[in-house]
Structures are given as C-alpha cells and as structure tokens.
Amino acid sequence: MIISRTPYRISFFGGGTDYPEWYKKYGGEVISTSINKYVYISVRNLPEFFKHKYRILYSKDEQVQKLENIKHKPVREILKYYKINQGIEVHYDGDIPARTGVGSSSAFVVGFLNAIMALKNININKYNLSKQSIFLETKILNEVVGSQDQVACAHGGFNNIVFKKDGSFLIKKVKINTQKKKNLENNLFLVYSKIQRTAEIVARSFVNNLTEKKIREMQIINSLLKEAKKILTSNHIDLFGKLLHESWMVKRSLSNKVSNQKIDDLYNFALNSGAEGGKLLGAGGGGFFVFYVKRNNQKKFINKMKKTLILPFQFDETGSNIIVNTKKHEK
C-alpha cells in the first residue's frame, strides 16, 4: 500500500505567464504558496482472485477488467503510459472539491505519479516530479494548463517560480521574514464562490489567442509580480491587498469567461465588507477567491461574509510526499 499526500496551492501573482504558450516565447514568473489542504491518493496492487482487475474510487466506484474501460482519464492514461499491467486499486480523497481554482487537477497528477513511482520502487525528486507531471498533463492528457501548479504542489512552500524559454524552471523561496510571513498568512482569507468550473475552457479563451492587447495585459501582470516582490521585502505588507486587486482587474479583462455578474457581485461585497483586495484563483470562472483583510477589519469581514464559506488555512512547506509505504517492509 502506497499513500501520497499532495497540497493544493494559492497563486498570487503572475498567473497566465506560466502557460507554455507564453513562457516559451517570453519567459514567465509567478508567486504562489502551497497550503495545508491536501489530496490523498492510495495505490495498491490487487491480487488476482478479485473479480475486477482495476478499481478506482473517487466520487464514483469503478471496477473494470480492462484498462481502456477506466473512465477516470488521468488514472487510465497514466497507468497506460507507465505500462502498469498488474491489477491495481486507487483511492482518491481531497480536502477541497475539484474545479475550484486551487490546483486540484495538477495536485492529483502529482500525487498519483508520486504514488506510482513508489509502487514501482523508483525514487523521483521533486524537480523531476514537477517536470514529469507537466509532461503528463500537457502531452499525454492534452490539457490546456499552466505549469505553476505542478511545481507548487510537488515542491511546497511560498515561492517565486521562474519559467524559462527552454522549458526549465527555477524555484526561489520568497524572501520574507518569519513574522511578516505569519502576518500575511493571518490576513489572507479563502472564500468559496460556490461556482465550479472547468479551467481548461476558461484558459482556452485567452491562451490560444494572444492578441497584441492580451500581450500588453500579460506584461502588466508580470510588472505587478515585480511590484509584489518589493512589497514582500518592505514594511508595507498591507499594500499586498491593493496589488491583488490590481492583478484581478487585469486578469478579468483577459476574457469574458474569467468573471461574471455573480463573481463581480461577490467580489464587490467583499471589498465593501473590509477586504483591501483579492482575486479569483486559477484560470477564473468560479472556485475560490483569496482576499487580503487588514487585522482591524477582520471581525467586520467575517461577520459580513458569514453567508459565504470561508476556508481557514495555513501555508504548507512540505509539498508532495509519500506518507505510507508498506512496500518498504515487504520481503
């Protein structure tokens, strides 16, 4: 039995520049953090006396004899790619629903790949876990996805991730002292919009159509990231919220699928309830908002937003790990 634990992530700045369609031409850069909400995936070999050869448990319970009959696409295609021919059982549990902007699809791929490597007794470091997960999502699953989620979920931590034109990436820990980092963590709130969406549909609306206007907007997103790095090393951490607001205003202009009236109404209500600023996570269209709220406005904010779902969280530093591996004890 193998069990992997992989964190979700919050992307603060630079989102969009991490799509290969962008950074292989211009380079890209993001600031993000993993959080202490996780995807748990267990994998084990099935003995031959079971009636089924493959069992996949998530919101459904699939029990099939043939690999091609598995409906869960990532599981089916990854097992096929790695030529897993023996019987196998996969359980998937997440602390947060899928399609909510916190990198759940990439967290699944990273966690599943980590578990499969452990099942095959293959050691894989976090850099290669990230690279291989990016390959699987973009080339094997043919998804339109950015590359920051795989890196953030695999490595963990509060990072500045730089994507190079050659497809490689660098991970730099954000330079922020412990107390300031704790203050930032305490001033951030995750608020659920109660809208689930398919990120790929939203992403396709702007990634595959990089007009001159969109290129200028992406350049603005990159300049805001540079400003964020200055704020994080200054004594003006409360400006982080204002910068999130500016970033969201640019992001929502990339496509009419990024926001809608319900999302706009919730965002404006949060600002009127004491938030300095915020943004919708992921590609947009729904899912979670992250809001920055000064300490003296937090009681008002929580009271005003009580009809919404506020998800408490902390920053994570661990990334994707194997937390159970009984194969190590097998003879």
Secondary structure, 3 states (H helix, E strand, C coil): CEEEEEEEEEEEECCCCCCHHHHHHHCEEEEEEEEEEEEEEEEEECCCCCCCCEEEECCCEEEECCHHHCCCHHHHHHHHHCCCCCCEEEEEEECCCCCCCCCHHHHHHHHHHHHHHHHCCCCCCHHHHHHHHHHHHHHHCCCCCCCHHHHHHHHCCEEEEEECCCCCEEEEECCCCHHHHHHHHHCEEEEECCCCCCHHHHHHHHHCCCCHHHHHHHHHHHHHHHHHHHHHCCCCCCHHHHHHHHHHHHHCCCCCCCCCHHHHHHHHHHHHCCCCEEEECCCCCCCEEEEECCHHHHHHHHHHCCCCEEECCCECCCCCEEEEEHHHHCC
